[in-house]
Structures are given as C-alpha cells and as structure tokens.
Amino acid sequence: MNPMETELIDSICAHVYNTYPEVKGCRPKIRAYAQTRQLLIFQSRATAGDGRTISHTIRVVVGPDGKIIKMSSSK
C-alpha cells in the first residue's frame, strides 16, 4: 500500500484533535496494520497539578479509503 496522502492524514488528524484536544498538534506515527489498513498513533504528555507526568496515546485504525474504522485511547 502506498503511504497515505497528506490531505487524508490532515483530515484524520482534524477529527482526532476535535475528539481528543489533549493531543492537538501532535503528528501521528503511521504504521501498516493488517492487509490494507493503516494505524496512526498519537502520543502526548502533560503535567498534572501534583507534578507527575501523564501520557496519553490515541490509536486510530484507518481503512484504504481513509475512513476511520476504530479509535481507542489509553492514559
């Protein structure tokens, strides 16, 4: 599969940023997933009020047509 086009990635990023504003501005790491799907991984870190670091990871599975199939979040 060819690498995803920039417009398609920007569209997916905009949807993820609207759903999870804490990762806004983070560019995803793109990996092959299954046969025709792509996995986009967004990671961010924030500092809590008590000084501890909190990491947040969003995983997005995208089909060959650019539609989001699944999104999951972990902290």
Backbone as a chain_set.jsonl record, in Angstrom:
{"seq": "MNPMETELIDSICAHVYNTYPEVKGCRPKIRAYAQTRQLLIFQSRATAGDGRTISHTIRVVVGPDGKIIKMSSSK", "coords": {"N": [[0.846, -1.194, 0.0], [0.493, 2.232, -0.758], [2.024, 5.085, 0.831], [0.037, 7.125, 2.997], [-1.771, 9.943, 1.769], [-1.039, 13.422, 2.259], [-3.222, 15.204, 2.573], [-5.268, 13.471, 3.354], [-4.255, 12.482, 5.771], [-4.179, 14.879, 7.225], [-6.926, 15.398, 7.407], [-7.819, 13.244, 8.961], [-6.34, 13.75, 11.268], [-7.517, 16.186, 12.074], [-10.069, 15.311, 12.838], [-9.393, 13.633, 14.989], [-8.176, 15.513, 16.71], [-10.392, 17.098, 17.33], [-11.91, 15.303, 18.797], [-10.16, 14.44, 20.809], [-8.744, 16.784, 22.342], [-6.395, 17.056, 23.828], [-4.269, 15.948, 22.449], [-3.805, 17.649, 20.414], [-1.997, 19.064, 17.788], [-0.007, 17.17, 17.82], [1.779, 15.08, 15.666], [0.969, 12.096, 13.967], [2.398, 8.78, 14.273], [2.774, 6.574, 11.645], [1.808, 3.366, 10.748], [1.789, 0.191, 9.079], [-1.102, -1.87, 9.09], [-2.741, -4.822, 9.439], [-3.922, -6.024, 6.276], [-4.716, -4.02, 4.333], [-5.005, -1.792, 5.814], [-4.164, 1.11, 7.847], [-2.374, 2.192, 10.734], [-2.557, 4.808, 12.917], [-0.766, 6.509, 15.336], [-1.073, 8.612, 17.991], [0.655, 10.517, 20.362], [0.932, 12.115, 23.5], [2.101, 14.172, 26.205], [1.452, 15.385, 29.455], [1.571, 17.563, 32.294], [0.5, 16.938, 35.499], [-1.336, 18.535, 38.183], [-0.004, 17.913, 40.537], [2.557, 17.59, 39.71], [3.278, 15.215, 38.485], [3.874, 13.313, 35.488], [1.68, 12.742, 32.819], [0.897, 10.499, 30.344], [-0.665, 10.219, 27.153], [-2.177, 8.214, 24.802], [-3.439, 7.794, 21.576], [-4.904, 5.563, 19.416], [-5.577, 4.973, 16.062], [-7.301, 3.243, 13.658], [-7.33, 3.033, 10.222], [-9.073, 2.645, 7.185], [-8.46, 1.645, 3.706], [-9.723, 3.559, 2.188], [-9.577, 5.822, 3.667], [-11.326, 6.179, 5.739], [-12.147, 6.251, 9.188], [-11.908, 3.407, 11.106], [-11.664, 2.431, 13.672], [-11.133, 3.843, 16.901], [-9.097, 4.216, 19.718], [-8.27, 4.945, 23.127], [-5.746, 5.512, 25.548], [-4.414, 6.045, 28.797]], "CA": [[0.0, 0.0, 0.0], [1.236, 3.481, -0.813], [1.854, 5.917, 2.03], [-1.175, 7.944, 2.974], [-1.592, 11.291, 1.276], [-1.012, 14.453, 3.294], [-4.586, 15.713, 2.791], [-6.009, 12.453, 4.098], [-3.722, 12.481, 7.14], [-4.642, 16.112, 7.872], [-8.35, 15.231, 7.69], [-7.927, 12.319, 10.094], [-5.814, 14.473, 12.432], [-8.521, 17.168, 12.495], [-11.122, 14.577, 13.559], [-8.825, 13.184, 16.268], [-7.978, 16.698, 17.545], [-11.704, 17.514, 17.827], [-12.364, 14.319, 19.785], [-9.185, 14.397, 21.894], [-7.965, 18.022, 22.216], [-5.115, 16.982, 24.53], [-3.212, 15.558, 21.516], [-3.791, 18.613, 19.316], [-0.662, 19.469, 17.381], [0.873, 16.001, 17.72], [1.703, 14.382, 14.389], [0.922, 10.659, 14.244], [3.3, 7.797, 13.683], [1.932, 5.777, 10.761], [2.302, 2.004, 10.572], [0.899, -0.727, 8.366], [-1.939, -2.618, 10.024], [-3.476, -5.816, 8.661], [-3.517, -6.051, 4.868], [-4.913, -2.758, 3.618], [-5.291, -0.734, 6.782], [-3.062, 1.841, 8.441], [-2.53, 2.526, 12.144], [-1.985, 6.1, 13.279], [-0.59, 6.575, 16.78], [-0.845, 9.966, 18.503], [1.108, 10.472, 21.748], [1.198, 13.405, 24.141], [2.397, 14.142, 27.638], [1.023, 16.582, 30.174], [1.964, 17.56, 33.698], [-0.635, 17.066, 36.409], [-1.183, 19.561, 39.207], [0.946, 17.49, 41.57], [3.889, 17.487, 39.117], [3.502, 13.952, 37.786], [3.663, 13.344, 34.044], [0.619, 11.865, 32.331], [0.99, 10.287, 28.903], [-1.949, 9.891, 26.546], [-1.966, 7.609, 23.493], [-4.638, 7.553, 20.781], [-4.65, 4.675, 18.282], [-6.632, 5.116, 15.072], [-7.193, 2.317, 12.534], [-7.924, 3.681, 9.064], [-9.205, 1.79, 6.016], [-7.78, 2.127, 2.5], [-10.452, 4.715, 1.658], [-9.345, 6.943, 4.57], [-12.338, 6.25, 6.796], [-11.716, 5.728, 10.492], [-12.599, 2.17, 11.458], [-11.673, 2.264, 15.127], [-10.286, 4.733, 17.688], [-9.005, 3.841, 21.129], [-7.495, 5.882, 23.929], [-5.219, 4.986, 26.8], [-3.652, 7.021, 29.576]], "C": [[0.886, 1.249, 0.0], [1.051, 4.256, 0.484], [0.625, 6.817, 1.879], [-0.854, 9.354, 2.501], [-1.713, 12.3, 2.413], [-2.402, 14.99, 3.594], [-5.398, 14.752, 3.64], [-5.55, 12.413, 5.552], [-4.207, 13.719, 7.89], [-6.114, 16.024, 8.252], [-8.564, 14.324, 8.907], [-7.453, 13.008, 11.373], [-6.839, 15.469, 12.961], [-9.633, 16.488, 13.293], [-10.619, 14.136, 14.939], [-8.653, 14.366, 17.214], [-9.303, 17.208, 18.109], [-12.201, 16.587, 18.932], [-11.468, 14.308, 21.02], [-8.296, 15.64, 21.819], [-6.596, 17.971, 22.905], [-3.968, 16.528, 23.617], [-3.107, 16.523, 20.334], [-2.366, 19.082, 19.042], [0.329, 18.327, 17.285], [0.693, 15.354, 16.355], [1.766, 12.886, 14.668], [2.086, 9.892, 13.638], [2.395, 6.866, 12.874], [2.595, 4.428, 10.539], [1.294, 1.199, 9.775], [0.15, -1.554, 9.4], [-2.819, -3.541, 9.199], [-3.038, -5.712, 7.197], [-3.596, -4.685, 4.207], [-5.148, -1.581, 4.551], [-4.008, -0.087, 7.278], [-3.393, 2.125, 9.9], [-1.824, 3.842, 12.391], [-1.929, 6.17, 14.796], [-0.222, 8.004, 17.162], [-0.417, 9.833, 19.962], [1.355, 11.876, 22.265], [1.493, 13.174, 25.615], [1.947, 15.461, 28.238], [1.48, 16.446, 31.62], [0.735, 17.814, 34.55], [-0.326, 18.145, 37.447], [-0.177, 19.208, 40.278], [2.353, 17.261, 41.001], [4.174, 16.188, 38.381], [3.198, 14.112, 36.301], [2.611, 12.318, 33.658], [0.79, 11.725, 30.826], [-0.367, 9.843, 28.383], [-1.668, 9.391, 25.132], [-3.306, 7.355, 22.829], [-4.219, 6.684, 19.607], [-5.845, 4.746, 17.342], [-6.354, 4.147, 13.929], [-7.989, 2.917, 11.381], [-7.939, 2.703, 7.897], [-8.517, 2.392, 4.804], [-8.452, 3.348, 1.867], [-10.316, 5.943, 2.557], [-10.376, 7.096, 5.665], [-11.811, 5.608, 8.063], [-12.573, 4.524, 10.833], [-12.736, 2.044, 12.965], [-10.727, 3.296, 15.744], [-10.272, 4.229, 19.113], [-8.043, 4.783, 21.828], [-6.968, 5.177, 25.168], [-4.402, 6.067, 27.48], [-2.656, 6.285, 30.419]], "O": [[1.906, 1.297, 0.687], [0.035, 4.101, 1.162], [0.243, 7.205, 0.775], [0.212, 9.891, 2.8], [-2.404, 12.058, 3.403], [-2.734, 15.211, 4.759], [-6.13, 15.169, 4.538], [-6.374, 12.32, 6.462], [-4.601, 13.627, 9.053], [-6.511, 16.522, 9.305], [-9.393, 14.612, 9.77], [-8.074, 12.874, 12.428], [-7.014, 15.585, 14.174], [-10.088, 17.021, 14.305], [-11.335, 14.254, 15.934], [-8.95, 14.246, 18.402], [-9.345, 17.697, 19.238], [-12.835, 17.033, 19.888], [-11.954, 14.181, 22.143], [-7.192, 15.561, 21.28], [-5.723, 18.777, 22.584], [-2.803, 16.706, 23.974], [-2.4, 16.246, 19.365], [-1.63, 19.449, 19.959], [1.409, 18.5, 16.72], [-0.436, 15.106, 15.935], [2.541, 12.452, 15.521], [2.674, 10.297, 12.635], [1.36, 6.422, 13.372], [3.772, 4.344, 10.191], [0.097, 1.486, 9.792], [0.693, -1.897, 10.45], [-3.57, -3.074, 8.342], [-1.895, -5.348, 6.92], [-2.631, -4.244, 3.582], [-5.461, -0.481, 4.094], [-2.918, -0.646, 7.152], [-4.56, 2.28, 10.258], [-0.634, 3.98, 12.11], [-2.929, 5.92, 15.469], [0.797, 8.538, 16.723], [-1.058, 9.11, 20.725], [1.915, 12.72, 21.565], [1.178, 12.128, 26.182], [2.047, 16.515, 27.61], [1.741, 15.344, 32.101], [0.016, 18.792, 34.344], [0.811, 18.603, 37.564], [0.44, 20.094, 40.869], [3.241, 16.794, 41.715], [5.206, 16.067, 37.721], [2.373, 14.937, 35.907], [2.644, 11.173, 34.111], [0.824, 12.725, 30.109], [-1.125, 9.174, 29.085], [-0.997, 10.069, 24.354], [-4.206, 6.773, 23.434], [-3.285, 7.026, 18.881], [-6.99, 4.596, 17.77], [-5.299, 4.213, 13.299], [-9.16, 3.264, 11.531], [-6.951, 2.014, 7.643], [-8.042, 3.526, 4.86], [-7.824, 4.083, 1.104], [-10.876, 6.995, 2.25], [-10.313, 8.047, 6.444], [-11.133, 4.582, 8.034], [-13.801, 4.603, 10.85], [-13.769, 1.615, 13.478], [-9.665, 3.59, 15.194], [-11.311, 3.857, 19.658], [-7.132, 5.342, 21.218], [-7.656, 4.348, 25.763], [-3.777, 6.9, 26.822], [-1.899, 6.908, 31.164]]}, "num_chains": 1, "name": "protein.A"}
